[in-house]
């Protein structure tokens, strides 16, 4: 086995702490990360007669007669609400809606810069499941889609499921579908590295939260054998005798459908002879032991995606024999990053005026994302593209848009090339606006603050 380069853990940890230090300086400097600016001409004050009263009345009348015109006459076609109750913010837990605002603003920034989507943070002062559902439903006239974010389980499941069924605009939960989509994309290419087939591999899934439950669903839809999946929560492996799981239908379904050999125990037992481990559980290190990776099948795939610290350090996993290692961190190779998925997904959904984002649409987006790396370029340390590869976003948008049309959940029928070129143009414009404002000084330099 090739000797791994010695890693300075203290240096890595110090580097990992830098963004937090800088964030505390720059957030008050900019006083937020997004703002609303005009997108129409204003030559002089006479233009307000067009954009507001009296001219706007004619537009209102047209929309009253044909509600679909709201997509043509207003920015609804490009607007997404980022909705959270602040109960599961990043790795911080239930810190409330105000404390969750910086995250939702950050999400809106990523939407705009990466996908050209106008996203608005909406943090709700309620933890009530029914109130969250009702609030999203009554917001529908103003938005083309809704991104649920950082909502605790188990209520995140019924909130999403209800809204997907009852809303006329696409609703998705990025902690579920976004994480699952990007994880599946990375897993597709990781399997190519080790030369294994999705239907044959044994998969240990560490953590039974919203992310891993949705990942398991997409893996099974993509072709994984549920019998070969073993999921572990805080109480041990999921199996048919775990009647405590009946309180959460999503976990109970997995307990019934997976783990056909009735493996009992914890993480160690689930990982024994497994071809892959997908962990989204408690921050490490030390959650997963090196010896447990040594006990996996030959050339195992190890996805340890807890933040801010993975369940086991990547170099330790490699020393134990892992063939492919992925984490959720940008300072290691193979970052499993939701930002690779949601900007393109909603770009495509908005552009074809989709009424839903289905699981099969997510799989289409995942396979497109995976294909953004040519087979001859896939390596153990390169199973996913990065945000720098900006054309992944219009590609994902076009693939998802075409799939929405095929599934008859799209209000507009456009070709792949049309969706791709329009998305590319919108994203280019968004980036150019930011760059122009930085060059002109309207976005101030912060060199002296760092």
C-alpha positions as CSV (number, residue, x, y, z in Angstrom):
1,X,0.0,0.0,0.0
2,X,1.3,3.5,-0.9
3,X,2.5,5.3,2.2
4,X,0.2,8.3,3.0
5,X,1.7,11.7,3.4
6,X,1.9,12.8,7.0
7,X,-0.8,15.4,7.8
8,X,-0.5,18.2,10.2
9,X,-3.8,18.0,12.0
10,X,-3.3,21.2,14.0
11,X,-2.6,23.1,10.8
12,X,-5.7,21.7,9.2
13,X,-7.8,22.6,12.2
14,X,-6.4,26.1,12.3
15,X,-7.2,26.5,8.6
16,X,-10.7,25.2,9.2
17,X,-11.3,27.9,11.8
18,X,-10.3,30.8,9.6
19,X,-13.6,31.2,7.7
20,X,-15.4,31.7,11.0
21,X,-13.0,34.4,12.1
22,X,-13.4,36.3,8.8
23,X,-17.2,35.8,8.8
24,X,-17.5,37.6,12.1
25,X,-15.7,40.6,10.5
26,X,-17.3,40.7,7.1
27,X,-21.0,40.1,8.0
28,X,-21.3,43.4,10.0
29,X,-19.2,45.1,7.4
30,X,-21.6,44.3,4.6
31,X,-24.7,44.1,6.8
32,X,-26.0,41.1,5.0
33,X,-25.2,39.3,1.7
34,X,-28.1,40.1,-0.6
35,X,-30.3,43.1,-1.6
36,X,-33.0,44.0,-4.1
37,X,-32.0,46.1,-7.1
38,X,-34.0,47.2,-10.1
39,X,-33.9,45.2,-13.3
40,X,-35.9,47.6,-15.4
41,X,-34.9,50.9,-17.0
42,X,-35.4,54.2,-15.0
43,X,-34.5,57.0,-17.4
44,X,-36.4,59.5,-15.5
45,X,-39.3,59.8,-13.1
46,X,-41.8,59.4,-15.9
47,X,-40.9,55.8,-16.1
48,X,-42.6,55.2,-12.8
49,X,-45.9,55.8,-14.5
50,X,-45.1,52.6,-16.5
51,X,-43.7,50.5,-13.6
52,X,-46.3,51.7,-11.1
53,X,-49.5,53.7,-11.3
54,X,-51.2,54.2,-13.6
55,X,-49.6,51.9,-16.2
56,X,-49.3,48.9,-13.9
57,X,-53.1,48.6,-13.7
58,X,-53.3,47.3,-17.3
59,X,-50.8,44.5,-16.4
60,X,-52.8,43.6,-13.3
61,X,-55.9,43.3,-15.4
62,X,-54.2,41.0,-17.8
63,X,-53.0,38.7,-15.1
64,X,-56.5,38.7,-13.5
65,X,-57.9,37.4,-16.8
66,X,-55.1,34.9,-17.2
67,X,-53.2,34.1,-14.0
68,X,-50.4,32.3,-15.9
69,X,-49.3,35.7,-17.2
70,X,-47.8,36.4,-13.7
71,X,-44.8,34.4,-14.9
72,X,-44.4,36.6,-17.9
73,X,-45.1,40.0,-16.3
74,X,-43.4,39.6,-12.9
75,X,-40.2,38.1,-11.4
76,X,-42.2,35.1,-10.0
77,X,-40.7,33.0,-12.8
78,X,-37.2,33.4,-11.3
79,X,-38.1,33.6,-7.5
80,X,-37.5,31.0,-4.8
81,X,-38.4,31.3,-1.1
82,X,-35.8,29.8,1.2
83,X,-37.9,28.8,4.2
84,X,-36.7,27.7,7.6
85,X,-37.8,27.6,11.2
86,X,-34.2,27.5,12.5
87,X,-34.6,24.2,14.3
88,X,-31.7,22.3,12.6
89,X,-29.2,24.9,11.4
90,X,-26.0,23.4,10.1
91,X,-24.4,21.6,12.9
92,X,-25.8,24.1,15.5
93,X,-29.2,22.6,16.0
94,X,-32.2,24.6,17.2
95,X,-30.9,28.1,17.4
96,X,-34.0,29.9,16.2
97,X,-35.1,31.8,13.1
98,X,-33.0,35.0,13.7
99,X,-29.8,33.0,14.2
100,X,-30.7,31.0,11.1
101,X,-30.9,34.2,8.9
102,X,-27.2,34.3,8.0
103,X,-27.5,30.7,6.6
104,X,-30.6,31.5,4.6
105,X,-29.0,34.6,3.2
106,X,-26.0,32.6,2.3
107,X,-28.2,30.1,0.5
108,X,-29.8,33.0,-1.4
109,X,-26.4,34.3,-2.4
110,X,-25.4,30.8,-3.8
111,X,-28.7,30.6,-5.7
112,X,-28.0,34.0,-7.4
113,X,-24.4,33.6,-8.2
114,X,-24.4,29.9,-9.2
115,X,-27.9,29.6,-10.7
116,X,-29.0,33.1,-11.5
117,X,-32.0,32.5,-9.2
118,X,-33.5,35.3,-7.1
119,X,-33.9,33.7,-3.7
120,X,-35.3,35.3,-0.5
121,X,-34.6,34.1,3.1
122,X,-37.8,33.6,5.0
123,X,-37.3,32.5,8.6
124,X,-40.5,31.6,10.4
125,X,-41.3,32.4,14.1
126,X,-43.0,29.0,14.5
127,X,-42.0,25.4,15.1
128,X,-45.5,24.1,14.4
129,X,-45.6,21.7,11.5
130,X,-49.1,22.8,10.4
131,X,-48.2,26.5,10.5
132,X,-45.1,25.9,8.4
133,X,-47.2,24.0,5.8
134,X,-49.9,26.7,5.8
135,X,-47.4,29.5,5.5
136,X,-45.7,28.0,2.5
137,X,-49.0,27.4,0.8
138,X,-50.2,30.9,1.2
139,X,-46.8,32.3,-0.1
140,X,-47.3,30.5,-3.5
141,X,-48.5,33.5,-5.5
142,X,-45.2,35.3,-4.9
143,X,-42.7,32.6,-5.7
144,X,-41.9,30.1,-8.5
145,X,-40.5,27.6,-6.0
146,X,-39.7,26.9,-2.4
147,X,-36.5,25.6,-0.8
148,X,-37.1,24.2,2.7
149,X,-34.0,24.5,4.8
150,X,-32.8,23.4,8.3
151,X,-36.1,22.0,9.6
152,X,-35.7,19.3,12.3
153,X,-36.8,15.7,11.9
154,X,-39.3,14.0,12.1
155,X,-41.5,17.0,11.1
156,X,-39.3,17.7,8.1
157,X,-40.8,14.6,6.4
158,X,-44.5,15.4,6.7
159,X,-43.8,19.1,5.9
160,X,-42.1,18.2,2.6
161,X,-44.4,15.3,1.7
162,X,-47.5,17.4,2.3
163,X,-46.2,20.4,0.4
164,X,-45.1,18.3,-2.6
165,X,-48.6,16.9,-2.8
166,X,-50.6,20.1,-2.3
167,X,-48.6,22.9,-3.8
168,X,-48.8,24.0,-7.4
169,X,-45.1,25.1,-7.4
170,X,-42.0,22.9,-6.8
171,X,-41.1,22.4,-3.2
172,X,-38.0,20.6,-2.1
173,X,-36.0,20.2,1.1
174,X,-32.3,20.7,0.4
175,X,-31.2,18.8,3.5
176,X,-33.0,15.8,2.0
177,X,-33.1,15.9,-1.8
178,X,-30.1,18.2,-2.3
179,X,-27.8,16.1,-0.2
180,X,-29.1,12.9,-1.7
181,X,-28.7,14.1,-5.3
182,X,-25.0,15.1,-4.9
183,X,-24.2,12.0,-2.8
184,X,-25.7,9.8,-5.5
185,X,-23.6,11.6,-8.2
186,X,-20.4,11.1,-6.2
187,X,-21.3,7.5,-5.5
188,X,-22.0,6.7,-9.2
189,X,-18.4,7.8,-10.0
190,X,-16.9,6.2,-6.9
191,X,-18.3,2.8,-8.1
192,X,-16.6,3.4,-11.5
193,X,-13.3,3.9,-9.7
194,X,-13.5,0.6,-7.8
195,X,-15.3,-1.3,-10.6
196,X,-18.3,-2.4,-8.7
197,X,-22.0,-2.4,-9.6
198,X,-24.7,-0.6,-7.7
199,X,-27.0,-3.6,-7.5
200,X,-24.3,-5.8,-5.9
201,X,-22.7,-3.6,-3.3
202,X,-23.3,-3.8,0.4
203,X,-23.8,-0.3,1.9
204,X,-23.6,0.7,5.5
205,X,-25.4,4.0,6.2
206,X,-24.3,5.7,9.4
207,X,-26.9,8.1,10.7
208,X,-30.7,7.9,10.0
209,X,-31.5,11.6,9.7
210,X,-33.3,13.4,6.9
211,X,-30.3,13.3,4.6
212,X,-29.4,9.5,4.8
213,X,-33.1,8.5,4.6
214,X,-33.5,10.4,1.4
215,X,-30.1,9.1,0.1
216,X,-31.2,5.5,0.7
217,X,-34.4,6.2,-1.2
218,X,-32.5,7.6,-4.2
219,X,-29.9,4.8,-4.1
220,X,-32.7,2.2,-4.2
221,X,-34.5,4.0,-7.1
222,X,-31.2,4.1,-8.9
223,X,-30.7,0.3,-8.5
224,X,-29.2,-0.5,-5.1
225,X,-30.6,-3.6,-3.5
226,X,-32.4,-2.6,-0.3
227,X,-31.5,-6.0,1.2
228,X,-27.9,-5.0,1.1
229,X,-28.4,-1.7,2.9
230,X,-27.8,-1.5,6.6
231,X,-28.7,1.8,8.4
232,X,-27.6,2.7,11.8
233,X,-29.1,5.3,14.2
234,X,-28.2,6.2,17.8
235,X,-29.8,3.0,19.0
236,X,-28.1,0.7,16.6
237,X,-29.0,-1.0,13.3
238,X,-32.5,-0.6,11.8
239,X,-34.3,-4.0,11.6
240,X,-37.8,-5.4,11.8
241,X,-37.8,-5.9,15.5
242,X,-37.2,-2.2,16.2
243,X,-40.8,-1.4,16.9
244,X,-39.7,2.0,18.4
245,X,-39.2,3.1,14.8
246,X,-42.9,2.9,14.0
247,X,-43.2,6.5,15.3
248,X,-41.3,7.6,12.2
249,X,-42.8,6.0,9.1
250,X,-39.7,6.8,6.9
251,X,-37.4,5.0,9.3
252,X,-39.8,2.1,9.9
253,X,-40.1,1.5,6.1
254,X,-36.3,1.2,5.9
255,X,-36.3,-1.1,8.9
256,X,-38.7,-3.4,7.1
257,X,-37.2,-3.2,3.6
258,X,-33.5,-3.2,4.3
259,X,-31.0,-5.3,6.3
260,X,-32.3,-8.7,5.1
261,X,-29.7,-10.6,7.1
262,X,-31.0,-8.9,10.3
263,X,-27.6,-7.6,11.3
264,X,-27.7,-6.4,15.0
265,X,-25.3,-4.0,16.7
266,X,-23.9,-0.6,15.8
267,X,-21.6,1.0,13.3
268,X,-18.9,-1.7,13.6
269,X,-21.3,-4.5,12.8
270,X,-23.0,-2.6,9.9
271,X,-19.6,-1.9,8.3
272,X,-18.4,-5.4,8.4
273,X,-17.7,-6.7,4.9
274,X,-19.5,-3.6,3.4
275,X,-18.4,-2.3,0.1
276,X,-19.3,1.3,1.0
277,X,-20.1,3.4,4.0
278,X,-22.1,6.6,3.7
279,X,-22.0,8.5,7.0
280,X,-24.0,11.7,7.8
281,X,-24.0,11.4,11.6
282,X,-22.2,13.0,14.5
283,X,-19.1,15.2,13.8
284,X,-15.9,13.4,14.5
285,X,-13.2,12.4,14.5
286,X,-13.5,9.0,16.2
287,X,-17.1,8.2,15.3
288,X,-15.7,5.6,12.8
289,X,-12.7,3.6,13.8
290,X,-9.9,2.7,11.3
291,X,-10.2,-0.9,12.3
292,X,-13.8,-0.9,11.1
293,X,-12.7,0.2,7.6
294,X,-10.0,-2.5,7.6
295,X,-12.9,-5.0,8.1
296,X,-14.8,-3.8,5.1
297,X,-14.7,-5.5,1.6
298,X,-11.8,-4.9,-0.7
299,X,-11.4,-1.4,-2.1
300,X,-14.1,0.2,0.0
301,X,-15.8,3.5,-0.7
302,X,-15.9,5.8,2.4
303,X,-18.2,8.9,2.4
304,X,-17.9,10.6,5.8
305,X,-19.8,13.8,5.5
306,X,-20.5,15.1,9.0
307,X,-19.6,18.8,9.4
308,X,-17.5,20.5,10.5
309,X,-15.3,17.4,11.1
310,X,-15.9,14.1,9.3
311,X,-16.6,10.9,11.3
312,X,-13.0,9.9,10.5
313,X,-10.2,11.9,9.1
314,X,-9.7,11.2,5.3
315,X,-6.0,10.2,5.7
316,X,-7.0,7.7,8.4
317,X,-9.6,6.2,6.2
318,X,-7.0,5.9,3.4
319,X,-4.5,4.3,5.7
320,X,-7.1,1.7,6.6
321,X,-7.5,0.8,3.0
322,X,-10.3,3.0,1.6
323,X,-10.1,3.3,-2.2
324,X,-12.2,6.4,-2.4
325,X,-12.9,8.9,0.4
326,X,-15.3,11.8,0.3
327,X,-16.2,14.4,2.9
328,X,-18.4,17.5,3.3
329,X,-15.3,19.8,3.6
330,X,-13.8,22.0,0.9
331,X,-10.3,21.6,2.2
332,X,-10.2,17.9,1.3
333,X,-10.7,16.3,-2.1
334,X,-14.1,14.9,-3.1
335,X,-16.3,17.4,-1.3
336,X,-20.0,16.3,-1.3
337,X,-21.5,19.8,-1.5
338,X,-25.2,20.6,-1.9
339,X,-24.2,23.7,-3.8
340,X,-23.4,21.5,-6.8
341,X,-27.0,20.6,-7.0
342,X,-29.7,23.0,-6.0
343,X,-28.7,26.0,-8.2
344,X,-29.0,24.0,-11.4
345,X,-32.0,22.0,-10.2
346,X,-34.1,25.2,-9.6
347,X,-32.7,26.9,-12.7
348,X,-34.1,24.1,-14.7
349,X,-37.4,23.7,-12.7
350,X,-38.1,27.5,-13.0
351,X,-37.2,27.7,-16.7
352,X,-39.7,25.0,-17.7
353,X,-42.2,26.2,-15.1
354,X,-42.3,22.9,-13.2
355,X,-45.0,22.2,-10.7
356,X,-42.8,19.6,-8.8
357,X,-39.3,18.2,-8.4
358,X,-39.8,14.4,-8.3
359,X,-37.3,11.8,-7.1
360,X,-36.7,10.7,-10.7
361,X,-35.9,14.2,-11.7
362,X,-33.4,14.3,-8.8
363,X,-31.8,11.0,-10.2
364,X,-31.6,12.6,-13.6
365,X,-29.9,15.6,-12.2
366,X,-27.5,13.3,-10.2
367,X,-26.5,11.3,-13.3
368,X,-26.0,14.5,-15.3
369,X,-23.8,15.9,-12.5
370,X,-21.8,12.7,-12.4
371,X,-21.4,12.7,-16.2
372,X,-19.8,16.2,-15.9
373,X,-16.5,14.3,-15.3
374,X,-15.6,12.2,-18.3
375,X,-15.0,8.5,-17.5
376,X,-11.3,8.8,-18.4
377,X,-10.9,11.7,-15.9
378,X,-12.5,10.0,-12.9
379,X,-9.9,9.3,-10.2
380,X,-10.0,8.3,-6.6
381,X,-9.5,11.9,-5.7
382,X,-11.9,13.3,-8.4
383,X,-15.3,11.9,-8.3
384,X,-17.3,15.1,-8.4
385,X,-16.8,18.5,-10.2
386,X,-16.4,21.6,-8.1
387,X,-18.3,24.9,-8.1
388,X,-15.5,26.4,-10.3
389,X,-16.8,24.2,-13.1
390,X,-19.6,26.6,-13.7
391,X,-21.1,24.9,-16.7
392,X,-22.3,22.1,-14.5
393,X,-25.2,24.3,-13.5
394,X,-26.8,24.9,-16.9
395,X,-26.1,21.2,-17.8
396,X,-28.0,20.1,-14.7
397,X,-30.7,22.6,-15.4
398,X,-31.2,21.4,-18.9
399,X,-31.2,17.7,-17.9
400,X,-33.7,18.3,-15.1
401,X,-35.9,20.5,-17.3
402,X,-36.2,17.9,-20.1
403,X,-37.0,15.3,-17.5
404,X,-39.8,17.5,-16.0
405,X,-41.3,17.8,-19.5
406,X,-41.2,14.0,-20.0
407,X,-42.9,13.5,-16.6
408,X,-45.6,16.1,-17.6
409,X,-44.9,18.4,-14.6
410,X,-43.7,21.2,-16.8
411,X,-45.7,24.2,-17.9
412,X,-43.4,25.0,-20.8
413,X,-42.0,22.6,-23.4
414,X,-38.4,23.5,-24.4
415,X,-35.5,21.7,-25.9
416,X,-32.4,20.7,-24.1
417,X,-30.4,23.2,-26.0
418,X,-32.9,26.0,-25.3
419,X,-32.9,25.3,-21.6
420,X,-29.1,25.0,-21.5
421,X,-28.4,28.2,-23.5
422,X,-31.0,30.3,-21.5
423,X,-29.6,29.0,-18.2
424,X,-26.1,29.7,-19.3
425,X,-27.0,33.3,-20.3
426,X,-28.9,33.9,-17.0
427,X,-26.0,32.6,-14.9
428,X,-23.4,34.6,-16.9
429,X,-25.5,37.8,-16.4
430,X,-25.7,37.2,-12.6
431,X,-22.0,36.7,-12.3
432,X,-21.3,39.7,-14.5
433,X,-23.5,42.0,-12.3
434,X,-21.6,41.0,-9.2
435,X,-18.2,41.5,-10.9
436,X,-19.2,44.9,-12.3
437,X,-20.4,46.1,-8.9
438,X,-17.2,44.9,-7.3
439,X,-15.1,46.7,-9.9
440,X,-17.1,49.9,-9.6
441,X,-17.0,49.9,-5.8
442,X,-20.7,49.5,-5.3
443,X,-19.7,46.3,-3.5
444,X,-17.0,47.6,-1.3
445,X,-13.6,46.0,-0.9
446,X,-13.0,44.4,2.4
447,X,-9.2,43.9,2.2
448,X,-8.6,45.9,5.4
449,X,-11.1,43.9,7.3
450,X,-9.5,40.5,6.7
